[in-house]
């Protein structure tokens, strides 16, 4: 079954033109554009400054935390977002 899920995600990713599959707050499937690196850098800046994450960044981080990343960079962004919103 895992092989089938992986192939399905690969097909979906191809159809999404390089966008990353995730879900919104209601659980509906959506696609994220870009690799999330600008979000990751912004979250790191906020954490270094000891500040609070604004609501819009928290929502975006939440979407990345529920994503199905393909590249190593996207996996790192997901991990950082999971930590930032926990």
N, C-alpha and C positions, 0 to 999 in steps of 0.2 A: 504494500500500500504506500510506503514511503517513496518508492521509486515513481509511482504514479503521481503523487503530490508534487514531487520535484519537477517532473516533466510538465505538469500543468502550470506550475509557477513559471517555468522557463518559457512556455508558450505565451502565458499572460504577459510576461515581461517584454517579449518580442512585440506583442500587439500594443503595448504601452509606450513603445518608442523610447526605451531606456528610463522610463519613470519607475519609481519604487512603489510597489503595492503596499497599502496600509488600510486602516479603518479610521473613520471619523469617530467622534465621541459617542454616536448612536450605534456604532458597529457596522455602518455601511462602508463598502469598499470604496476607496479613493486612491488616487495616485499622487505621489509627491514628485515635484520637479527638482532637478539638481541633486547634488550628492549630499547636501546637508552640512557641508563644511563651514559655511558662514554661520549657520546656527550653532554648530559646535564651538567655534571660536568665540562667539558672543556669550554663550553659556559659560565658557571657561573664564572670560573676562569678568563676568558678573560674580562667579564663584571666588575668583582671586580678590575682588574688591569687597567681598563679604556682603554684597547686595542681595536684594530680593528679585526673583525672576518675574518680569512683567507677565500679565495674563496672556498676551498674544504669543510670547515666546514659550510660555508653559503649554499652551494648546499645541503649538507646533512641535515642541519636544514630546508631548504625549502622542502625537501622530507618528513621530519617528520611533518612539518606544514600542509601538505596536506594528512596526513595519516588518517586511520580509526582505532584508537586505541581501544583495548578491555579492557586492565587492567588499574587500577588506575595509576600505574607508567607510562604506555605509554601515558595516557591522560595528565599527568604532563609534560612529555617530549614534547608532542605536544604543550602545552600551552607555555612552556619556549621557544621553537623554534619559535613560532609565534611572541612572543615579541622580540626575539633577531633579527629577520630579518625585523621587521617593521620599 
